[in-house]
């Protein structure tokens, strides 16, 4: 294995893939921690079900990670009232370990739980180690919206400004429960939300459509939004404002990345597409975004039909859109033509779907395959290990494989030039 310090330059795949996999993993744990604080702060609890000692939950300085509760005036584009830094997260966890249980599976953190026994813990959590590593970069979470998420799921996203790398990153959380699973399974095609008018369609003669479930997450009205906007429009407004007005960003040639794992990867694909589509139309809502939007996703499902892909390719040819899609060999989630018995729970026809962008197909024991699109059907990726192959833990293992070193030395543009011509 080799580390970020071995990368030839800042914008190689090596740097980007490691950084965005970590943030795609982090978004799961951080939502769990914030949910536990929200559900338990000030509540009466007991150390055991029947005869335990009763107490009132009082987290130490919860405002370190839940800044939406502060006194500062709230922006209409953000849930947070002021930024959250890695140092603040680290401090909060150090002060509050007794309230949390961090299950460990195969060396990586699983779902968090409230520790009703209030057991003092001296050893740092795995999340703390990840956050500590993140302090090497000057990063700020400028928004993190999980306000209406539950254990069943719901749309969760973050907007992160990395001053060291000169990136703004939008990250979406993946599937966590039954609400998300129902969303994942809705493969009916939505032909309207991303293509409301003729001006939204660049390639004539087609009928582009997107995954109904993922589209609904992004295109439903955002609960609590002052202007009644769609969630996607609110996120775009937040990001555009960062490029327009953030003094740390303005005039400094920041890049825009979009990322996520599983469901989060599908949402990242669609969000990046919409931002690029608007950019190609010179829409005022994305005036200050860079000309090129880059998605780098992990285990992303298919999100659209062949005509959606033609629209995607149009934006790739114009230089407005890039997508590096990382998928494990043996992971069935990024496939189409889903087979029984899984297909029995699916709405819609998965045969109509195809993948987008450059595919980095990761193997457990040999060099990554690089190809353009490379959509695989479900049967070819089905095995007894299919669920394990979808986990973030397995993506960490394969991303770190030394055999991938040569491929990782390329930039996104070099990868695109080597992988395809946007026509296959």
Secondary structure as the mmCIF struct_conf table of DSSP 4:
data_model
#
loop_
_struct_conf.conf_type_id
_struct_conf.id
_struct_conf.beg_label_comp_id
_struct_conf.beg_label_asym_id
_struct_conf.beg_label_seq_id
_struct_conf.end_label_comp_id
_struct_conf.end_label_asym_id
_struct_conf.end_label_seq_id
HELX_RH_3T_P HELX_RH_3T_P1 UNK A 4 UNK A 6
BEND BEND1 UNK A 8 UNK A 9
TURN_TY1_P TURN_TY1_P1 UNK A 10 UNK A 11
STRN STRN1 UNK A 12 UNK A 12
HELX_RH_AL_P HELX_RH_AL_P1 UNK A 13 UNK A 40
TURN_TY1_P TURN_TY1_P2 UNK A 41 UNK A 42
STRN STRN2 UNK A 44 UNK A 46
BEND BEND2 UNK A 47 UNK A 48
TURN_TY1_P TURN_TY1_P3 UNK A 49 UNK A 51
HELX_LH_PP_P HELX_LH_PP_P1 UNK A 52 UNK A 53
STRN STRN3 UNK A 54 UNK A 56
BEND BEND3 UNK A 60 UNK A 60
HELX_RH_3T_P HELX_RH_3T_P2 UNK A 62 UNK A 64
TURN_TY1_P TURN_TY1_P4 UNK A 65 UNK A 65
HELX_RH_3T_P HELX_RH_3T_P3 UNK A 67 UNK A 69
BEND BEND4 UNK A 70 UNK A 72
HELX_LH_PP_P HELX_LH_PP_P2 UNK A 73 UNK A 75
TURN_TY1_P TURN_TY1_P5 UNK A 76 UNK A 77
BEND BEND5 UNK A 79 UNK A 79
BEND BEND6 UNK A 81 UNK A 82
STRN STRN4 UNK A 84 UNK A 85
HELX_RH_AL_P HELX_RH_AL_P2 UNK A 86 UNK A 96
HELX_RH_3T_P HELX_RH_3T_P4 UNK A 97 UNK A 99
STRN STRN5 UNK A 100 UNK A 105
TURN_TY1_P TURN_TY1_P6 UNK A 106 UNK A 107
STRN STRN6 UNK A 108 UNK A 114
TURN_TY1_P TURN_TY1_P7 UNK A 116 UNK A 117
BEND BEND7 UNK A 123 UNK A 123
HELX_LH_PP_P HELX_LH_PP_P3 UNK A 124 UNK A 125
HELX_RH_AL_P HELX_RH_AL_P3 UNK A 126 UNK A 134
TURN_TY1_P TURN_TY1_P8 UNK A 135 UNK A 136
BEND BEND8 UNK A 137 UNK A 137
STRN STRN7 UNK A 139 UNK A 145
TURN_TY1_P TURN_TY1_P9 UNK A 147 UNK A 148
STRN STRN8 UNK A 150 UNK A 150
TURN_TY1_P TURN_TY1_P10 UNK A 151 UNK A 152
STRN STRN9 UNK A 153 UNK A 153
STRN STRN10 UNK A 157 UNK A 162
TURN_TY1_P TURN_TY1_P11 UNK A 163 UNK A 166
STRN STRN11 UNK A 167 UNK A 172
BEND BEND9 UNK A 177 UNK A 177
HELX_RH_AL_P HELX_RH_AL_P4 UNK A 178 UNK A 184
TURN_TY1_P TURN_TY1_P12 UNK A 185 UNK A 185
STRN STRN12 UNK A 186 UNK A 186
STRN STRN13 UNK A 189 UNK A 190
BEND BEND10 UNK A 191 UNK A 192
TURN_TY1_P TURN_TY1_P13 UNK A 193 UNK A 194
BEND BEND11 UNK A 197 UNK A 197
HELX_RH_3T_P HELX_RH_3T_P5 UNK A 198 UNK A 200
BEND BEND12 UNK A 203 UNK A 203
TURN_TY1_P TURN_TY1_P14 UNK A 204 UNK A 205
STRN STRN14 UNK A 210 UNK A 211
HELX_RH_AL_P HELX_RH_AL_P5 UNK A 212 UNK A 219
BEND BEND13 UNK A 220 UNK A 220
STRN STRN15 UNK A 221 UNK A 221
HELX_LH_PP_P HELX_LH_PP_P4 UNK A 222 UNK A 222
TURN_TY1_P TURN_TY1_P15 UNK A 223 UNK A 224
TURN_TY1_P TURN_TY1_P16 UNK A 226 UNK A 227
STRN STRN16 UNK A 230 UNK A 230
HELX_RH_AL_P HELX_RH_AL_P6 UNK A 231 UNK A 245
TURN_TY1_P TURN_TY1_P17 UNK A 247 UNK A 251
BEND BEND14 UNK A 252 UNK A 252
STRN STRN17 UNK A 255 UNK A 261
TURN_TY1_P TURN_TY1_P18 UNK A 262 UNK A 262
HELX_RH_AL_P HELX_RH_AL_P7 UNK A 263 UNK A 280
TURN_TY1_P TURN_TY1_P19 UNK A 281 UNK A 282
HELX_RH_3T_P HELX_RH_3T_P6 UNK A 284 UNK A 286
TURN_TY1_P TURN_TY1_P20 UNK A 287 UNK A 288
BEND BEND15 UNK A 289 UNK A 289
BEND BEND16 UNK A 291 UNK A 291
STRN STRN18 UNK A 293 UNK A 298
BEND BEND17 UNK A 299 UNK A 299
HELX_LH_PP_P HELX_LH_PP_P5 UNK A 300 UNK A 302
STRN STRN19 UNK A 304 UNK A 305
HELX_RH_AL_P HELX_RH_AL_P8 UNK A 306 UNK A 318
TURN_TY1_P TURN_TY1_P21 UNK A 319 UNK A 319
BEND BEND18 UNK A 320 UNK A 320
STRN STRN20 UNK A 321 UNK A 328
TURN_TY1_P TURN_TY1_P22 UNK A 329 UNK A 330
TURN_TY1_P TURN_TY1_P23 UNK A 333 UNK A 334
STRN STRN21 UNK A 336 UNK A 336
BEND BEND19 UNK A 337 UNK A 337
HELX_LH_PP_P HELX_LH_PP_P6 UNK A 338 UNK A 339
TURN_TY1_P TURN_TY1_P24 UNK A 340 UNK A 341
HELX_RH_3T_P HELX_RH_3T_P7 UNK A 342 UNK A 345
STRN STRN22 UNK A 347 UNK A 347
BEND BEND20 UNK A 348 UNK A 348
HELX_RH_3T_P HELX_RH_3T_P8 UNK A 350 UNK A 352
STRN STRN23 UNK A 353 UNK A 354
BEND BEND21 UNK A 357 UNK A 357
STRN STRN24 UNK A 358 UNK A 362
BEND BEND22 UNK A 364 UNK A 366
HELX_LH_PP_P HELX_LH_PP_P7 UNK A 367 UNK A 368
STRN STRN25 UNK A 369 UNK A 372
BEND BEND23 UNK A 373 UNK A 373
STRN STRN26 UNK A 377 UNK A 377
HELX_RH_AL_P HELX_RH_AL_P9 UNK A 378 UNK A 381
BEND BEND24 UNK A 383 UNK A 383
TURN_TY1_P TURN_TY1_P25 UNK A 384 UNK A 385
HELX_RH_AL_P HELX_RH_AL_P10 UNK A 386 UNK A 390
BEND BEND25 UNK A 391 UNK A 391
HELX_RH_AL_P HELX_RH_AL_P11 UNK A 392 UNK A 399
TURN_TY1_P TURN_TY1_P26 UNK A 400 UNK A 400
HELX_RH_3T_P HELX_RH_3T_P9 UNK A 402 UNK A 404
HELX_RH_AL_P HELX_RH_AL_P12 UNK A 405 UNK A 408
TURN_TY1_P TURN_TY1_P27 UNK A 409 UNK A 409
BEND BEND26 UNK A 410 UNK A 410
STRN STRN27 UNK A 411 UNK A 411
HELX_RH_AL_P HELX_RH_AL_P13 UNK A 412 UNK A 419
BEND BEND27 UNK A 422 UNK A 422
#
